Amino acid sequence: GLVKICQHDGNTVDPDHGDAEHVPQSIDTVSQFIGKHFKGISTSPSIVETCLYTMTPDHDFFLDYHPEHRNIIIGAGFSGHGFKLAPVIGKILAELTLSLSPSYDLQYFKLHRFQKT
């Protein structure tokens, strides 16, 4: 079997050419990490792929209504870690869609957190 191990940072890539832009230093960094922390796993990659995801400036996502159109709900910018939160994100988005009070405080995940005052 294969094990997926990756680096959660790197260069900005063009999504139309992502897999063509592998950076040897990134592969070396991950290979060294594997050698140090995962005994028995080859440090040579079997497959090298670029994982594309959106990043907000603070690496946290948005869960909010569109500022001008309350019928649009935004759940975006998951910065590569949204998959592990899918059940709760789905619940929150469903609550917002149904105009229910969210089960959690969403203040931190509002769009306005990046607006300059």
C-alpha positions as CSV (number, residue, x, y, z in Angstrom):
1,G,0.0,0.0,0.0
2,L,0.9,3.6,-0.2
3,V,1.0,6.3,2.4
4,K,0.1,10.0,1.7
5,I,2.5,12.4,3.4
6,C,2.7,16.0,2.3
7,Q,3.8,19.4,3.3
8,H,1.2,22.0,4.2
9,D,2.8,24.9,2.6
10,G,4.7,25.6,-0.5
11,N,4.7,27.7,-3.6
12,T,1.7,29.3,-5.2
13,V,0.9,27.3,-8.3
14,D,-1.1,27.9,-11.4
15,P,-4.1,25.4,-11.2
16,D,-3.9,24.8,-14.9
17,H,-0.3,23.6,-14.6
18,G,0.0,22.5,-10.9
19,D,1.6,19.1,-11.4
20,A,4.2,20.6,-13.7
21,E,5.6,22.8,-11.0
22,H,7.1,20.3,-8.5
23,V,9.9,22.0,-6.5
24,P,12.8,19.6,-5.7
25,Q,13.3,21.3,-2.3
26,S,9.8,20.4,-1.3
27,I,10.3,16.7,-2.2
28,D,13.6,16.7,-0.3
29,T,12.0,18.3,2.8
30,V,9.2,15.7,2.9
31,S,11.7,12.9,2.2
32,Q,13.9,14.0,5.1
33,F,10.9,14.3,7.4
34,I,9.8,10.8,6.5
35,G,13.3,9.4,7.1
36,K,13.4,11.0,10.6
37,H,9.8,10.2,11.8
38,F,8.5,7.2,9.9
39,K,10.8,4.2,10.2
40,G,10.2,1.5,7.6
41,I,8.6,3.8,4.9
42,S,10.6,4.6,1.8
43,T,11.8,8.2,1.5
44,S,11.5,8.0,-2.3
45,P,8.1,9.0,-3.4
46,S,6.0,6.6,-5.5
47,I,3.8,9.4,-6.7
48,V,4.3,13.1,-6.7
49,E,1.2,15.3,-7.1
50,T,0.4,18.9,-6.3
51,C,-2.5,19.3,-4.0
52,L,-4.4,22.4,-4.8
53,Y,-6.5,24.3,-2.2
54,T,-7.5,27.8,-1.4
55,M,-5.8,29.7,1.4
56,T,-7.2,32.7,3.3
57,P,-4.7,35.1,4.7
58,D,-5.0,33.5,8.2
59,H,-5.4,29.9,6.9
60,D,-8.9,29.6,8.4
61,F,-12.1,29.4,6.4
62,F,-15.2,31.5,5.8
63,L,-18.6,30.4,7.0
64,D,-20.9,33.4,6.4
65,Y,-23.6,35.0,4.4
66,H,-22.7,37.0,1.3
67,P,-22.5,40.7,2.5
68,E,-24.9,41.9,-0.1
69,H,-27.1,38.9,-0.8
70,R,-28.3,37.0,2.2
71,N,-29.6,34.2,0.0
72,I,-25.9,33.2,-0.8
73,I,-24.0,31.3,1.9
74,I,-20.3,31.0,1.7
75,G,-18.3,28.1,2.9
76,A,-14.8,28.5,1.4
77,G,-11.1,28.9,1.9
78,F,-10.6,25.6,3.8
79,S,-6.8,25.8,3.4
80,G,-6.3,22.1,3.0
81,H,-7.8,21.1,6.4
82,G,-11.5,21.4,5.7
83,F,-12.0,17.7,4.9
84,K,-11.6,16.7,8.5
85,L,-14.3,19.1,9.5
86,A,-16.8,18.1,6.8
87,P,-19.5,16.8,9.2
88,V,-19.7,19.9,11.3
89,I,-19.2,22.3,8.3
90,G,-22.1,20.5,6.6
91,K,-24.2,20.9,9.7
92,I,-23.4,24.6,10.0
93,L,-24.0,25.3,6.3
94,A,-27.4,23.4,6.5
95,E,-28.4,25.5,9.5
96,L,-27.5,28.8,7.7
97,T,-29.4,27.6,4.6
98,L,-32.5,26.9,6.7
99,S,-32.2,30.2,8.6
100,L,-31.6,28.4,11.9
101,S,-29.3,29.6,14.6
102,P,-25.9,28.0,14.1
103,S,-24.9,25.4,16.7
104,Y,-21.5,27.1,17.1
105,D,-20.3,30.7,17.4
106,L,-19.2,31.7,13.9
107,Q,-17.8,35.2,14.7
108,Y,-14.3,34.1,13.9
109,F,-15.3,32.7,10.5
110,K,-17.1,35.8,9.2
111,L,-15.9,37.5,6.0
112,H,-15.5,40.9,7.7
113,R,-12.5,39.7,9.7
114,F,-10.3,40.9,6.9
115,Q,-11.9,44.3,6.3
116,K,-9.8,47.2,7.4
117,T,-11.7,49.6,9.7
